[in-house]
Amino acid sequence: MSAIDPSGPGGPTRRGMPSGADETHVRAVPGEARAPARSRVRVTSPRTSAARTRSLSVASEIDEQTRLGEVYITSLMRSQLRLALVVLVVLAVTLGLLPLLFRTVPAVAEVQLLGVPLPWLLLTVTAFVEIILLGWFYVRRSERNEATFSDLLAGR
């Protein structure tokens, strides 16, 4: 006596059990060989090996430290560095030329305004005003660079 009836598709597959019943519930009869359990087969799409595309935002590219995120961060750093170098060069040229002016035109050293020699006024008042203005300019442009970068991150 066998536990599985080979009567064909649609018919009863086991004695007393309806078609489609689970084979794991079949009791083995002593002295009979048991049929091997069937393995499950997974049916999938033929394109399982195709590359899946992910649309990542720029922020996630940066967070995951991908090559593209590194390019974005490097771009921001370069623009900030370029701005800092421009401000530094303007400050160095203007303040560096003042001593050259005093050396080449000695008459400037003899001019006095309100009892103070002109070189002193140029080196103090003008230098401080220039430093403050360049600092204001640097902060404004730096914030603009960061705002542009933030807009890029937000996808605008």
C-alpha positions in Angstrom: 0.0 0.0 0.0 1.5 3.4 -0.9 0.8 6.7 0.7 0.6 8.5 -2.6 -1.9 7.5 -5.3 -0.5 8.1 -8.8 -3.9 8.7 -10.4 -2.9 11.8 -12.3 -3.6 15.5 -12.2 -6.8 16.7 -10.7 -7.5 13.4 -9.1 -7.0 12.6 -5.5 -3.3 12.5 -4.8 -3.4 10.7 -1.4 -5.8 8.2 0.0 -8.6 10.1 1.7 -7.0 13.5 1.2 -8.3 16.1 -1.3 -6.2 17.4 -4.2 -3.7 20.1 -3.1 -3.3 18.9 0.5 0.2 19.3 1.9 2.4 16.2 1.6 4.0 16.9 4.9 0.9 15.6 6.8 1.0 12.1 5.2 1.7 9.5 7.8 4.2 6.8 6.9 2.9 3.3 7.0 5.3 0.9 8.8 7.4 -1.1 6.4 6.7 1.1 3.4 9.3 3.3 1.6 8.4 6.9 1.8 8.4 9.1 -1.3 11.1 11.8 -1.3 9.8 15.3 -0.4 9.5 17.6 -3.4 11.7 20.7 -3.4 10.1 24.1 -4.0 11.0 26.0 -7.2 11.0 29.7 -7.2 9.8 31.3 -10.4 11.2 34.8 -11.0 11.4 37.3 -13.7 14.1 36.6 -16.3 15.5 40.1 -15.7 16.7 39.5 -12.2 20.3 40.2 -13.1 19.4 43.6 -14.7 20.9 46.5 -12.8 18.4 48.2 -10.6 18.4 52.0 -10.8 18.1 54.0 -7.6 17.4 57.7 -7.7 19.5 59.1 -4.9 19.3 62.7 -3.8 22.5 64.7 -3.5 22.2 64.7 0.2 22.1 60.9 0.4 25.1 60.8 -2.0 27.0 63.0 0.5 25.8 61.1 3.5 26.8 57.7 2.0 30.2 59.2 1.1 29.9 58.1 -2.5 32.2 59.4 -5.3 29.5 61.8 -6.5 29.0 63.1 -3.0 32.7 63.7 -2.7 32.6 65.7 -5.9 29.8 68.0 -4.6 31.6 68.6 -1.3 34.9 69.2 -3.1 33.1 71.7 -5.3 31.8 73.6 -2.3 35.2 73.6 -0.6 36.9 74.9 -3.8 34.4 77.7 -4.2 34.9 78.7 -0.5 38.7 78.5 -0.9 38.6 80.6 -4.1 36.6 83.3 -2.3 39.0 83.3 0.7 42.0 83.6 -1.6 40.4 86.5 -3.6 39.7 88.4 -0.3 43.2 87.7 1.0 44.9 88.9 -2.3 42.8 92.1 -2.3 43.8 92.8 1.3 47.4 92.0 0.8 47.7 94.1 -2.4 46.1 97.2 -0.9 47.8 97.0 2.4 51.1 95.9 0.9 51.1 98.8 -1.6 50.8 101.4 1.2 54.4 101.1 2.4 55.5 101.1 -1.2 53.6 104.3 -1.7 55.2 105.9 1.3 58.6 104.9 0.2 58.3 106.0 -3.4 56.4 109.3 -2.7 58.1 110.8 0.4 55.8 113.8 0.2 52.9 111.7 1.5 54.7 111.3 4.8 54.7 115.1 5.3 51.0 115.6 4.8 49.0 115.9 8.0 45.2 115.8 8.5 43.9 117.0 11.9 47.4 117.0 13.3 47.9 113.3 12.4 50.3 112.2 9.6 48.6 110.8 6.5 50.5 107.5 6.6 49.2 106.8 10.1 45.6 107.5 9.0 46.0 105.3 5.9 47.5 102.5 7.9 44.9 102.6 10.7 41.5 104.0 9.6 41.7 102.9 5.9 43.1 99.5 6.8 40.4 98.8 9.4 37.6 100.0 7.1 39.0 97.8 4.4 39.2 94.8 6.7 35.7 95.3 7.9 34.3 95.7 4.4 36.2 92.7 3.1 35.0 90.6 6.0 31.4 91.7 5.3 31.9 90.8 1.6 33.4 87.4 2.5 30.6 86.4 4.8 27.9 87.5 2.3 29.5 85.6 -0.6 30.3 82.5 1.6 26.6 82.4 2.7 25.6 82.7 -1.0 27.9 79.8 -1.9 26.3 77.7 0.9 22.8 78.7 -0.1 23.5 77.6 -3.6 24.8 74.3 -2.3 21.8 73.9 -0.1 19.5 74.5 -3.1 21.4 71.9 -5.0 20.9 69.4 -2.1 17.1 70.2 -2.1 16.9 69.6 -5.8 15.9 73.2 -6.7 
